[in-house]
Amino acid sequence: MKPSKSIFIYKDRGYSKTVLCVPGWAMDGAIFSFLNLPFNYIIMDQVNPDSFLDDFRDYIRAMSLFPIPILGFSLGGKLGIEYAKHFSEYVCSLILVGIRNVYPRPFLDTVGDQLQKNKSGFLIQFYKNCFFDSTHYTLFKNSLLKHYLTRFSLKYLMDTLSFLETPLKETLNELQVPITIFHGKEDKVAPCEEIHHLIPKKSNVNSIILDKCGHFPFFDKRIKNLMMRQI
């Protein structure tokens, strides 16, 4: 069953500024616990594919926190781009991590088949593939893996897969807000070699490629300072 609305959670961390954090597919706001940025967080903790744009507009308007920077990870980057496209007056900048222009339909069909056959087995391998460093994966495994294996229903995972088929390149070319793209050079989920074809040749887009880094970069000690300069 889909949530009636997308769920946003405000976390007052005692800072003067706030950033909207949008997690990736098969993840929730807990994924940002490893990235200790000096901001208050609004976490998009669950997404309703049918209403997420209106839910974002209503929440940001009610909180009077616009324009706001958006930090979108993987699928969350796609959602952040959609927010900026439809409600540019509410977004002051985009930080996009591990995005991919489009996930081909045959690939998504395979993911769906594997999920239905063995949801836990597929997710364990998916999460493992997000990491370049085995030590970082072990930290994730010990802190979040059990939570994520029970957090999402099969139907929710299948419903949100559809977001990954939406191309990004054309929309990125249209956006006027400052954009920074972070990408791991060894990303197995969203191959780094594709990012160069995605980035538009515009002055408002900055790309930062992290070597020895996979799809999930938030354990990387370099990324906190790099992000602080962009938000």
C-alpha positions as CSV (number, residue, x, y, z in Angstrom):
1,M,0.0,0.0,0.0
2,K,1.4,3.4,-1.0
3,P,1.6,6.1,1.7
4,S,-1.2,8.7,1.4
5,K,1.5,11.4,1.2
6,S,5.2,11.6,0.9
7,I,6.7,11.9,4.4
8,F,9.0,14.7,5.4
9,I,10.7,14.9,8.8
10,Y,12.3,18.1,10.2
11,K,15.4,17.6,12.3
12,D,16.4,20.6,14.3
13,R,20.2,20.1,14.9
14,G,20.8,23.6,16.3
15,Y,22.0,25.3,13.2
16,S,20.9,28.4,11.4
17,K,20.5,26.9,8.0
18,T,18.5,23.9,6.7
19,V,19.0,21.5,3.8
20,L,16.5,19.1,2.3
21,C,18.0,15.5,2.1
22,V,16.4,13.1,-0.3
23,P,17.6,9.5,0.0
24,G,18.1,6.9,-2.7
25,W,16.0,3.9,-3.8
26,A,15.6,1.3,-1.0
27,M,16.9,3.8,1.6
28,D,15.4,6.3,4.0
29,G,16.7,9.3,6.0
30,A,18.9,7.2,8.2
31,I,21.4,7.0,5.3
32,F,22.3,10.7,6.0
33,S,23.3,9.9,9.6
34,F,26.9,9.3,8.3
35,L,27.1,12.7,6.8
36,N,27.4,15.2,9.7
37,L,26.9,18.5,7.9
38,P,26.4,21.7,10.0
39,F,22.8,22.2,8.9
40,N,19.3,21.3,10.2
41,Y,17.9,18.5,8.0
42,I,14.5,18.0,6.4
43,I,14.5,14.4,5.5
44,M,12.2,13.0,2.8
45,D,11.7,9.8,4.6
46,Q,9.2,8.1,2.3
47,V,7.9,9.0,-1.2
48,N,4.5,8.6,-2.7
49,P,5.1,8.4,-6.5
50,D,1.7,9.9,-7.2
51,S,2.0,13.0,-5.1
52,F,5.6,13.8,-4.2
53,L,5.8,17.1,-6.1
54,D,2.7,18.5,-4.4
55,D,3.8,17.1,-1.0
56,F,7.1,18.9,-1.4
57,R,5.5,22.2,-2.3
58,D,3.0,22.0,0.5
59,Y,5.6,21.1,3.2
60,I,8.2,23.7,2.2
61,R,5.5,26.4,2.0
62,A,4.1,25.5,5.4
63,M,7.5,25.4,7.0
64,S,8.5,28.8,5.3
65,L,12.0,27.5,4.6
66,F,12.3,28.4,1.0
67,P,14.4,28.8,-1.0
68,I,16.2,25.7,0.3
69,P,19.3,23.7,-0.9
70,I,18.5,20.1,-1.8
71,L,20.9,17.2,-1.3
72,G,19.7,14.3,-3.4
73,F,21.3,10.9,-3.4
74,S,20.8,8.6,-6.4
75,L,17.0,8.4,-6.9
76,G,16.8,11.3,-4.5
77,G,18.8,13.3,-7.0
78,K,16.2,12.6,-9.6
79,L,13.4,13.8,-7.2
80,G,15.4,16.9,-6.4
81,I,15.8,17.7,-10.0
82,E,12.0,17.4,-10.4
83,Y,11.4,19.7,-7.5
84,A,13.7,22.3,-9.0
85,K,12.0,21.9,-12.4
86,H,8.5,22.5,-11.2
87,F,9.1,24.8,-8.2
88,S,12.3,26.7,-8.9
89,E,11.3,29.4,-6.5
90,Y,11.6,27.0,-3.6
91,V,15.1,25.7,-4.5
92,C,18.3,27.7,-4.2
93,S,20.8,25.0,-5.2
94,L,21.1,21.3,-6.0
95,I,23.7,18.8,-4.7
96,L,23.4,15.6,-6.6
97,V,25.2,12.5,-5.5
98,G,25.5,9.2,-7.5
99,I,22.9,10.1,-10.2
100,R,22.4,8.4,-13.5
101,N,20.7,9.7,-16.6
102,V,18.4,6.7,-16.9
103,Y,18.2,3.1,-15.8
104,P,17.2,1.0,-18.9
105,R,13.8,-0.8,-18.7
106,P,15.3,-4.3,-19.2
107,F,17.6,-3.6,-16.3
108,L,14.7,-2.5,-14.1
109,D,12.6,-5.5,-15.2
110,T,15.5,-7.7,-14.0
111,V,15.7,-5.9,-10.7
112,G,11.9,-6.4,-10.3
113,D,12.1,-10.1,-11.0
114,Q,15.0,-10.6,-8.6
115,L,13.2,-8.6,-5.9
116,Q,10.1,-10.8,-6.2
117,K,12.1,-14.0,-6.1
118,N,14.2,-13.1,-3.1
119,K,13.8,-9.5,-1.8
120,S,16.3,-9.8,1.1
121,G,19.0,-11.6,-1.0
122,F,18.7,-9.0,-3.8
123,L,18.9,-6.0,-1.3
124,I,21.9,-7.4,0.5
125,Q,23.8,-7.6,-2.8
126,F,22.5,-4.2,-3.9
127,Y,23.7,-2.4,-0.8
128,K,27.1,-4.2,-1.0
129,N,27.5,-3.0,-4.5
130,C,27.1,0.6,-3.3
131,F,30.5,0.5,-1.6
132,F,34.0,0.6,-2.9
133,D,35.6,0.1,0.6
134,S,34.7,-3.1,2.4
135,T,35.4,-1.4,5.7
136,H,32.7,1.1,4.9
137,Y,30.3,-1.6,3.9
138,T,30.9,-3.3,7.2
139,L,30.0,-0.1,9.1
140,F,26.8,0.1,7.0
141,K,26.0,-3.6,7.5
142,N,26.4,-3.3,11.3
143,S,24.3,-0.2,11.6
144,L,21.6,-0.1,8.9
145,L,21.4,-3.4,6.9
146,K,18.9,-5.1,9.3
147,H,16.8,-2.0,9.4
148,Y,16.7,-1.7,5.6
149,L,15.8,-5.4,5.0
150,T,12.6,-4.9,6.9
151,R,11.9,-1.2,6.3
152,F,10.4,-1.4,2.8
153,S,7.6,-3.6,1.5
154,L,8.1,-5.4,-1.8
155,K,5.2,-3.3,-3.3
156,Y,6.9,0.0,-2.2
157,L,10.2,-1.0,-3.8
158,M,8.5,-2.0,-7.0
159,D,6.4,1.2,-7.1
160,T,9.5,3.5,-6.7
161,L,11.6,1.7,-9.3
162,S,9.6,3.6,-11.9
163,F,11.4,6.8,-11.0
164,L,14.7,5.4,-12.2
165,E,13.5,5.2,-15.8
166,T,13.0,8.9,-16.1
167,P,15.9,10.6,-18.1
168,L,17.6,13.5,-16.5
169,K,19.8,15.2,-19.2
170,E,17.1,17.4,-20.8
171,T,15.9,18.6,-17.5
172,L,19.4,19.4,-16.2
173,N,19.9,21.6,-19.2
174,E,16.8,23.6,-18.4
175,L,17.5,24.3,-14.7
176,Q,18.8,27.7,-13.7
177,V,19.8,26.9,-10.1
178,P,23.5,26.2,-9.2
179,I,24.2,22.4,-9.5
180,T,27.0,20.3,-8.0
181,I,27.3,16.7,-9.0
182,F,29.4,14.3,-6.8
183,H,30.2,10.9,-8.2
184,G,32.4,8.0,-7.2
185,K,34.9,6.9,-9.8
186,E,34.3,3.3,-8.9
187,D,30.5,3.5,-8.8
188,K,29.0,0.1,-9.8
189,V,25.4,1.2,-9.6
190,A,25.6,4.4,-11.7
191,P,28.8,4.0,-13.8
192,C,31.1,7.1,-13.6
193,E,31.8,7.0,-17.4
194,E,28.2,7.9,-18.0
195,I,28.4,11.1,-16.0
196,H,30.4,13.0,-18.6
197,H,27.6,12.6,-21.1
198,L,25.0,13.7,-18.6
199,I,26.6,17.0,-17.4
200,P,25.4,19.9,-19.6
201,K,28.0,22.4,-20.7
202,K,26.7,25.2,-18.6
203,S,28.4,27.4,-16.0
204,N,25.9,26.5,-13.3
205,V,27.0,22.8,-13.2
206,N,30.1,21.7,-11.2
207,S,31.2,18.1,-11.1
208,I,33.4,16.5,-8.5
209,I,34.6,12.9,-9.2
210,L,35.9,11.1,-6.1
211,D,38.5,8.4,-6.7
212,K,38.4,5.1,-4.7
213,C,34.7,5.8,-4.1
214,G,31.6,3.8,-5.0
215,H,27.9,4.7,-5.2
216,F,27.6,5.6,-1.6
217,P,30.3,8.2,-0.6
218,F,29.1,9.5,2.7
219,F,31.7,7.6,4.7
220,D,34.4,9.4,2.7
221,K,36.2,11.9,4.8
222,R,36.7,14.2,1.9
223,I,33.0,14.7,1.1
224,K,31.9,16.7,4.1
225,N,34.2,19.7,3.5
226,L,33.6,19.5,-0.3
227,M,29.8,19.6,0.2
228,M,30.0,22.5,2.7
229,R,31.5,24.7,0.0
230,Q,28.6,23.9,-2.3
231,I,25.5,24.2,-0.1
